Amino acid sequence: MIGWLCLWQLFIFVGNYGLHEAKPVPSAKPSILEVSVGETAKLHCPSNDDNHRFQFWQLQSNQILGPGNKIDERKYKYEVLSGTLYIKGVSQNERGIYTCYCKHLMNTTYNAKSVMLEVKSDWKQLWENDEVNLFRLGAIFVIATLIIMVMYVVYNNIRRDQLMQFKDFTDENVLDEVSSRKASYSLPKNGKNIEMKEGIDNPALDVQLSRETTPTYGYTSRGDARF
């Protein structure tokens, strides 16, 4: 066990020594990884392959993280063989480019490729820090208010028209009902017509009708009855 540990330390020493002598292979355009605030970011080492072995990470702050050079173990962790980097509880401070260095197995060249870490803001930060988005939210609120007002006006107009139509229809029905209940009665005296409404009591009219319809009796000098 001690022999393997010494061999590993020697390997790291030789690798670090070779780092100063050899230039890394130029990396391609960095890949992009998006995570939300507070999540754990998992960055795979893109330069690790069958011909290269992981050596260290260069963080966005230009700090070196690797065997023999630890930085905030509660924040950063990595796998020795694969080089996968874990960043716990990411914030906007961790946003940036992370470069993974791997050494060739047969020589002292290094393969370096980068990962761009993008941290998505939450709604609270969006509300407090982004003036452009605040303006957009305000514009959306104004437009929504105008739409609601227009819909309210249209609804009131439609409802008013419906109420007017219903009122006209009701008035016509009432007039027809009143007309159907009216009746005219003709009396034989003086050719006058008296209009009466069905179902309405009129005592004065009843007395007048009884007087006019009761026959009058008289007697002649002979004692005969005369109408």
C-alpha positions, 0 to 999 in steps of 0.5 A, a space after each residue: 500500500 505504501 509503495 502504491 502511494 509513493 508511486 502515485 505521488 511520484 506520478 503527480 510530481 512528474 506530471 506537475 513538472 512536465 506541465 511547466 515544460 509542455 504546452 497543452 493542446 488547444 481546446 475546442 469551443 467550450 460546451 455549455 452546462 446550465 444549472 439553477 441557483 442552489 443546485 449541484 453542478 456536475 461537470 464531466 471532464 471533456 478532455 479525458 479519454 483512453 490516451 489521457 488521464 485526468 490531472 486537474 481542473 482550472 476553475 473560473 477564478 483561475 484556481 487549480 483543483 486537483 490531487 495535492 491541491 484541494 479547495 473548499 472540500 465542502 464546495 468542490 469535489 471531483 473523481 480522481 479517475 474520470 475527473 468529474 467535478 461536482 460543485 454544490 449549491 451553485 450561485 452566480 459567483 460560480 458562473 464561468 469557464 472551467 478547464 479540465 487538463 489531462 496528460 497523455 500517457 506516452 508523453 508530456 503533452 496535455 489535452 485541455 478542454 473547457 466547460 462553460 457553466 451558466 447559472 440560471 437566476 431564480 424569480 427573486 433575483 430576476 425581480 430585484 436585479 434585472 431592470 429589463 425584465 422588470 420593464 417587460 413584466 410591467 408592459 405585460 401587466 398593462 396589456 393584460 389590464 387593457 384586455 380585461 377592460 375591453 372585455 368588460 366594456 363589451 360584456 356590459 354592452 351585450 348584457 345591456 342589449 339583452 336586457 333591452 330586448 327582454 324589456 320590450 318583449 315583456 312590455 308587449 306581452 303585458 299589453 296583449 294580456 291587458 287587451 285580452 281582458 278588456 270587455 265592452 258592454 252596451 246598455 239600452 238607455 240613450 245609446 251609451 256604451 259603458 266600458 267595464 273591466 273584467 274582475 273589477 268591482 264597481 258598486 256605483 255602476 251596479 246601482 245605476 244598472 239596477 235602476 235603469 233595468 227595473 221596470 216602472 209601474 203606473 195605473 190609469 184612471 180605469 185601474 189598469 196597470 200601465 208600464 
